[in-house]
Amino acid sequence: MKGNGKLLSALILFGWLAGWSLPAGAQALPEGPAKAVLEASCTLCHGLSYITQSSRSASDWREIVSDMVSRGAPLTLEEFEQVLQYLPTHFGPKNPAGSSPVNVNRATAKELETALGLSARDAEAMVRYREQNQAFRTLEDLKKVPGIDQQKVEAGKDRLAF
């Protein structure tokens, strides 16, 4: 781990000496709890355009952030979790119908998974629940599905239609 810190420091110094910079506007991140963490830690080795020009699933972001931490990105466990909530919310897959919200009463499990960055298990649980009970009318109805990731549902509430 000690060697990783030296390598990271060398890369930062090299980038600074080489005059690496980002184009104007490439650094713009949406407001959120992890914005400052990303600006401070992710720019140590690459520009924020790596993030802002991406559209990845929650599991893809988890793999990427885990890899970055293993390479020396300075994140605490709390910051790691914040980043994993922030990235799929703001830089997750686009809804299947462009920017239109996903209708939780008609969407397939795969559509829910993609649009909301849910796990396949959570998306399938939502579909099963609505088939066995009744259509979801509100966000609170959706939160009644046992075992689903409530934080992801809450984070995706602006992309939902009932």
FENCOR-V303223 format. One line per field, one symbol per residue. psi: psi as a letter, one per 40 degrees, with the letter a starting at -180 (. if undefined). Layout:
BEGIN
psi->???
END
This chain:
BEGIN
psi->dddddddddddddddddefhiiiheeehiiiideddddddddeddiieddddeigiidddddddddddddeehghidddddddeddddddfaiiidfbeiihheediidddddddefiidddddddddddddbiihdiddddeehheihddddddedeeii.
END
